[in-house]
Amino acid sequence: MNLILFVLIGLIAGALAGRVVSGHGYGVFGDIAVGVIGAFLGGWIFSTFLGVGAGGGVLMSLVVAFIGAIALLWLIRLVAPRHA
């Protein structure tokens, strides 16, 4: 059950971050990947810089994953910007 919840939070966070940063999502699997990696990145950011540990429920997990996904997309754009 935890794995399903983790993937669902990753999907929601990735979809929201994709729409906030670029105006569109990246498909189901892309949104899940961005959200899950963003969850790890957000957890690291929150624990390292803010001293906030794990816990807080589903809503806090979603917020942390969302912030991490935005940071991940920002880093990707910083490293590999699109040339239109």
C-alpha positions in Angstrom: 0.0 0.0 0.0 2.9 2.4 0.8 4.3 1.9 -2.7 1.0 2.7 -4.4 0.7 5.9 -2.2 4.3 6.8 -3.0 3.7 6.5 -6.7 0.4 8.4 -6.5 2.1 11.2 -4.6 4.9 11.2 -7.2 2.3 11.4 -10.0 0.4 14.3 -8.5 3.6 16.2 -7.6 5.2 15.7 -11.0 2.1 16.7 -12.8 1.6 19.8 -10.8 5.3 20.8 -11.0 5.3 20.1 -14.8 2.4 22.5 -15.2 3.8 25.1 -13.0 7.3 25.2 -14.5 6.6 24.5 -18.2 2.8 24.8 -18.6 2.3 21.2 -19.5 2.9 17.7 -18.0 5.3 15.1 -19.3 3.0 12.2 -19.6 2.0 9.7 -16.9 5.4 8.0 -16.6 7.4 11.3 -17.0 5.2 12.9 -14.3 5.7 9.9 -12.0 9.5 10.0 -12.5 9.8 13.7 -11.9 7.6 13.4 -8.8 9.4 10.4 -7.3 12.8 11.9 -7.9 11.5 15.2 -6.7 10.3 13.6 -3.6 13.7 12.3 -2.8 15.2 15.7 -3.7 12.6 17.6 -1.7 13.2 15.3 1.3 16.9 16.0 1.2 16.3 19.7 0.8 13.9 19.8 3.8 16.1 17.7 6.0 19.4 19.3 5.2 18.5 23.0 5.0 15.4 23.2 7.1 16.0 20.5 9.6 12.5 19.0 9.0 12.4 15.2 9.3 10.1 12.6 7.7 6.5 12.5 8.8 3.6 14.9 8.6 1.3 12.7 6.6 0.2 12.6 3.0 -0.3 16.4 2.6 3.2 17.2 3.8 4.7 14.4 1.6 2.9 15.9 -1.4 4.2 19.4 -0.6 7.8 18.2 -0.2 7.6 16.1 -3.4 6.1 19.1 -5.2 8.8 21.5 -4.1 11.5 18.9 -4.9 10.0 18.3 -8.4 10.0 22.0 -9.1 13.7 22.2 -7.9 14.5 19.2 -10.2 12.8 20.7 -13.2 14.6 24.0 -12.5 18.0 22.2 -12.3 17.3 20.3 -15.5 16.5 23.6 -17.3 19.6 25.2 -15.8 21.9 22.4 -17.1 20.1 21.7 -20.4 18.1 24.7 -21.6 15.9 24.4 -24.6 16.8 26.3 -27.7 13.8 27.2 -29.7 
